[in-house]
Amino acid sequence: MKKICVITATRAEYGLLKNFLHLINKNKKFKLELFVTGTHLKKEFGNTIKEIKKDGFKSFRKIRYVIGNDSVLSITKSVGDGMFKFGKIFRSVKPDLIIVLGDRYELISACYAATLARIPICHFQGGEQTLGVIDDVTRNCVTKLSHIHLAATEKYKKRIIQMGENPENVFNVGGLGAENIRKEKKISKKSIEKKYHINISTPFCLATFHPETLSDVKIELQMKPLLDALMNVKNLNVIFTSPNADPGYKKIMLMIKKFVKKKSKNRFYIKSFGKDYYSLLAYSEFLIGNSSSGILEFPSYKKPTINIGDRQNGREKTLSIIDCRNNKKSISYAIKKSRSKKFLSKLKNIKNLYDNGATSQKAIKILGKINYKNILIKKFIDIKVFK
C-alpha cells in the first residue's frame, strides 16, 4: 500500500476533495493520511473540522500554524511556522505522496517542506488563473513544486505543460466540484431552515465576497458596492458565507454582520454550511460575489452567477456567469439581468465546462499507475507555445 497524505486547509477546498477522499480511503492500493490545518481549526470560520468528523474521517492529524490576525506579517509568520511543523510531521509519517488542491498560501508551507523531504507532490487544479489575487502566484509556485498535475480542463492542462512540466505527468481529469454536485443528495428546505435558523422559503441568493489581495482599493471600499446594490433589491433574501482568511477578511466579516443586523428577517450570515452548501446552491436563485464556487460549481445548476471585480479574471467561464465591475451600478444591473426571463431561458441547455464525469475515479486510476520514485527529478521540458 502507498501512503498518501492529503492536506486540507479550508472549508472550500475540503468540499472539493471530499468525494476523492472517500474513494481513496476505500482503495486497497492506498493508505490515507489526512492532515487538517488552516481555517478548519479556527472558531471564527465555523470550526469546520467538525464537518470532517461528521463525514466519517475519524483518523487525521491536526497541524496548527495559522496564527495572529489577518495582517500580511501574521500570514508570513504562519507560512514559516507551518513549513517547520510540516517538515517535522513528514519526517515522522514518511508519506509516499503528498496531495494538495488549489492556490492557498497554506500550501506553500506543506509543499516546500515536502520538497526538502524529497516527497513527491500531486496538485489538483493547477494551470488556472485568478488575476485579481496573489493566489495566482501561489498556484504557479505549487505547480512548479509538484510532480503530478490533475487539471480541471484541457486549456489548464496545456498551461501546465507550457510551464515546462512533463506532459506525461499532466492530466485533464475535470473539476472535483462539478463531480460533487452529482454525488451530493439535496436536503429539504425545512431541514435547512430548522438547522441554521434562516428563511429560504422565499427567493434568496447566496453571497460570498473575498478580499482582492492585489488591489490598491481599501477593503471597506471593495465590499461596500455589493452591500449597496443588495440594499434595495425587492423580494429577495440574502445569505452570506465567510470570506477566505486573506489579508483584510476581518473587516469584511464585520461589514457583513452590520448589514445583516439591520434587517435580520431577510439577511443572514452563516460561517459555513459544510456539506449542506450544495443544497443551498440548488435552492438559491443566483450566486453573487467573487468566489470560485460560482465559476467551478454553480453552473451545474444552470443558474446565474454574478461575478464581481477582478478576483476570478482569467478562469474559463460557462455562459451562466455574468461578469460585472465592482460598483453599485454595474452590480445592480447584473442582479436585474440574472433575474430576467430572457437571460434565464438561455441557461436551460448549458453544460458546466468543468464537468468531466467521474473526476475522482480518473484521478485515483492515474495515481495507481505512476511510479512515485521515478518522478522526483524534474527536467524543464521545452515545447512549442500553444495557440
N, C-alpha and C positions, 0 to 999 in steps of 0.2 A: 504494500500500500504506500502511495505517495502522500506525504504530509503537506496538506495545502492550508496556507494561512490566509484568511480573508480579513481585511481591515475595514471596519465601518466607523465613520466619524460624525455622520449627520443623519437626521431622520430621512432626508430626501434620497440620499444615496443608498441607505439601508432598504428603503421602499423599493428601489430599483433592483437591488441584489437579492431580495427575499426568496423569490422562487428558485433562483440559481442556487442559493444556499441550501434550500431543502433538497434539491436534486443531488447536489454534490455530497450532502450528508448521507444520502441513501446509497450512493455508488460505492461498490466494494473495492474499486481501484484506489479510492482516496480516503484519507482520514482528515476530517475538517478541524482546523484550529481557528476559532473565531475570536478576533481581537476587537473589543468595543472601546471607543475612545471619544474625544471631542465633545460636541454638544449633547451627545447621548447621556452624559453624566452631569449635566447642568440643569438645575431646577427651573431656571428662567426659560428654558427651551422645552419644558414639559417632562424632564427625566425620561426620555424616550427609550431608555434601557428597559423600562417596564414592558414596552411593546415587543422587544426582542425575546424576553422571557415568556410572554403570552403566546408567541409564535412557536414555542417549543424548544428554543435553543437554551438549554439549561446550563450547558458547559461552555463557558467563554472566559476570556481574561480581560479585566478592566485595566486600562492604561490612562491615568490622569496626567494631563500635561497642558490642557487649555486653562490658563491661569489669568488672574487680573481682570482688567476691564476691556473695553473694545478699542483701545488705542493701538497705534501701529507698533509702539515699543513693547506692549504686552504680548501682542501676537508674535513679534520677533522672538521674544523670550520663550514663548510657548513652543515655537518651532525648534529652538535649540534644546530645550528640556526634553521635548518629545524624541528628538534624534538619539539622545543618550539613553532614554528609557527603552526605546525600541531596540537599540543595539544590545542592551543588557538582556532583554527577553528573547531576542533572536539567538543569542549565544546559548540560552537555556533550552529553548524549544527545538532549534535546528530544523526549520521547515525546508521542504524541497522546493517550494514555490510560494511567492507572495502574490496575492491578487488584490488589486485596487481598482476603483472606478472614479473617473471624473477628473476634477480640477481644483480641489480644495487644498489650502495651504497645509492642512494637517498631513496630507500625503507626502509632502516633501520630507518630513521627519522620518516617516516609515521607509520610504523608498531609498533615501540616501544611506540610512542605517543598513538596509538590506544590501545595497551596493558594496559597502565596506565589508560586509559579512560574506560576500560572494554568494548571495542567494538570488536566483533569477526572479524576475518580476513579470507578471501578466497585467495588462492595463486595458480595462473596458473604456470605450468612448473617447479614444484619442482622435486627433485629426479634426476636431470640431473647432469652431471659432465663437468667441464671445468678446467682441472688440471693446465693449464698454467697461470691462473689469480686468483686474490684474490676474484673475483666474486663468485667462487665456495664456499668459506666460507660464503659469504654474502647470497647466495641462501639457504644454510643449516640453517642459522640463521633465515631467513624469514620463512622457513618451520616450525621450532620449535615455532615460534611466531603465526603461523596460525592454524586455526581450521577446515577449509575445503580445500581439496587439489585436484586440477584438473590437473592430469598428462597427458603427451603427448604420452606415450607408456606404455605397460604393465610392462616392466622392470623398468621404473621410478616409476610406482605405487608401485611396490614391495619394491623399495629402501626407499620410504617414510614410508612404513609400518615398515621396518627394523629399522627406526629411532625412533620407539616407538609410532607412530601416530595411532589413532584408525582406523582400517580397514574400519569401517562403514562410515567414512568421507573422504575416499581416493578413487578417481575415475579416470579411464582412459578415457579421452574424445577426445584424439587426439591432433594434433597440429593446432593452430589457423592460422599459416602462410600458411600451406598447404590448409586449407579451403579458405583463402582469394584469393589464386590463382584461385580457381574455380569460385569465385564471380566477380573478377575484370575484366572489359572489356578493351581490348587492344586498345590503340590509335595508329594512323598511325605514321610511321617513319617521314613523312614530318611534322606532327604536333609537334613531339618531337624536331626535328631539329630547327624548327622555334622558339619554346618556349625557348629552352636552348642554342641555337647557337652552336650546336655540330654537328658532322658528324657521323651518324650511317648507312649511305647507304652502306658503305664498312664494311667488317668484323670488329667487335670490341669485347673487353672484358670489364667487369666491375671489378674494383679493390677496395677493402676496406681492410685497414690494421689498426688494433688496437694495442695499447701497450700490451706487455706481462708483466703484473704487478708483477709477481713472478720471473721474470728473472733477473739475475745479469748483463746481457748484456745491454750496453747503448742503449738508444732509437735510436740514429742515426745508430748504427750497426744492430739493429733489422730491420730497414726499408731499408737499403742500398741494401741487396741482391735482394729484389724484384725489385727495380728500375734498378739494373744492369742487371737482367735477361730480363726485358722488353725492355731495351735499344735497343737491336739488333734484336727483333722479326720482321720479314717482313710481309707485307700485313695485318697489324692489328692495329686498333686504340685502344687507352686505355682511359677509362673514370673512374676517381677516384671519390669516395664519401668520406665524412668526417669520421674521426675516432671518437670513443666514447670519452667522457670527462674524460678519465683516466689520471693518472699522466704521463706527457710526451707527451700528444696529440699535443701540440703546435709545438713541433719540427717536428712531422710527417707532420702536415699541411704545415709547411714551406718547407720541403723537397719535398712534392708533388708539391707545387706552382713553385719551381725552376725547377723541372723535366718537368712540363707541359710547362713552358715558353720557353724552348729550342726548342721544336717542337710543336708549338701551333696549327698546322693544323691537327695533328692526336693524340694529347694528350689533355685531358680536365679534369677540376676539377669542379664538381658541389657539393655544400654543401649538398643539399638534393633534391631528386626528388619527395618527398611526395607520393601521390597516383600513380604517373606515374612510380614509381620504378618497379612495376610488369611488365609494358610494356617494360621497358629497359631489365629486366631479360629475357623476352620472345624473344627479338630480339638479345640478346648477344650470342656470340659464346661459351664463358665459363665465369665462375666467379672465381676470384683469390684473395687470401688474407687469412684472418683468422676470417672472420665474421660468426656468427651463421646462417645467412641467407643462406649461402652456404650449410649448413648441414640440416636445418629445412625446407627450402622453395624451393630452386633452383632445387633439384632432381625431383620435379613435372614436370619440363620441359624436363626431360630425356636428360639433357645436363651435361657436366663435371663441377665439382667444384675442383679447385686446393686449397687444404687446407694446409697452410704453418705453420710450427712450432708446438708449444705445446698448444696454447691457447684453442683449441677445443678438446684436448685429453680427452677421457672418454665418449664422446657422442656416441650414436648409430649412425651408418653411412650407408647410402644407397650405392650400388655398384658404383654409378656415381662419388663418391668422391675419388680424388687422394691425398693421404697424402704425403707430402714431407718435408724434413728438410729445415731449414732457411739458405740456402746458394745458391749462384748463380747456381752452377752445378745441384743441386737437383731440383730447381725451373725450370730451363731451360729444364731439362728432362721431368718434369711434363707437361710443356706447350706443348712440342713436342708430348707427349703421348695423351694429351687432344684433339689434332687436327688430330690424326691418324684415318684412316678409321677402323682399326681393333678394337680400343677401342670404337669408336662411335657406331659401329654395335652391341656392347654388351648392349647398353643402350636403345635400341628400346622398349623392353618389361619390363623395370624395373618399380617398384612402389615405390613411396615415403613412407617410413615406418612410417612417421609422419602423413600421410593422413588417417584419421579415419572417413571420412564422415562429417556429419554436427556437427562439434565441438561446435559451439556457441549454437545451439539448445539443445544439450545434456547438456551443462553447465547450461543453464537457467532452464531447466527442473529440474535438481538437486537442484539448488538454490531455486526453488519454493516449494520444498518438505521439506527442512530441517527447523527445529525449532531452530532459532539462539539463543534463550535464554537458551537452554539446552546444548550448546557446549562450554561455556566459561571455565568451569572447565575441565582441561585436565589431564588425567592419562597416565602414560607411560605404553604402552601395550607390555608385554613381549611375543615374538613369537619365533618360531624356525627360524634359519637363512635360507633364501632361497639359493638354489644352483645356 
